[in-house]
């Protein structure tokens, strides 16, 4: 049986001169309405690294550790190879090539794989390279965090150790179109093309909203207290702890929850580790939703608007019935029908102790979702 080595990384980007040229004319460094895509690209720099072992220029990336998800590996590897704390954004794409060609300048492979890297539980497809040992690498957009934000995430995410100079001996920031000429491998340029597509969709102006389904709770039929006070189980607590590692990849700076115990407990590991309070949203309880579903949607939409206004990535914890109603509204905000299908239309909508990452942009017609990622922790 052929070996598939999974790896993850990303295109780390920043605004030239620390902020885009339109900062003085608009809020939060987002381009004014009608700004041409090439003007946005002209304001960006991307980070490429040099590997002395192969004498190549490539994106920061590396192999998954044991019991590590792709997104966690992406953040860890980018941090190790660049020395920067980072936050993931929209998913870019994936490439696959024979392991025997690792580092070779003529490296090529299967870049048509349709596995999008969003489901950490499924093995990647390898149809075109069947029978050959391959490397399959998944890429995200990523932005640097300041040291203070990185320190806040330390307990949730875990340590990141700087790569040895024998592995990475140079890290440079380049304009997007210059990077195309510096990158050694054709497949890396393919990932750059997909990054450019994301930028043209407006991904640099997007903000992350994490919709969390609470972890496994004690069964209703055996619980003798009120439903509002029903707690998560020990296994649910393990899932909540593991989920904090995944949510930390997106560096949320605001936590919101139904005030019921099981929802708050799901965000508590991240809250404790990062020193962030959990805000209560009463309309997101099961009882409140049953009484007024529209109020629950207005509450959730208000949190999306707040995230867009403040540029604060936000995690929101809620219940299965509420998620079904919220999904129905969110599907109408999706940029494509394919994205809308990721928001399942039948119960249970999401597995307990998991999240959906929504990458949201503001448009003249209101918020629009341009990317959705399933966030599933590994509990072991």
Order of alpha helices (4+ residues) and beta strands (2+ residues): beta-alpha-beta-beta-beta-alpha-beta-beta-beta-alpha-alpha-beta-alpha-alpha-beta-alpha-beta-alpha-beta-alpha-alpha-beta-alpha-alpha-beta-beta
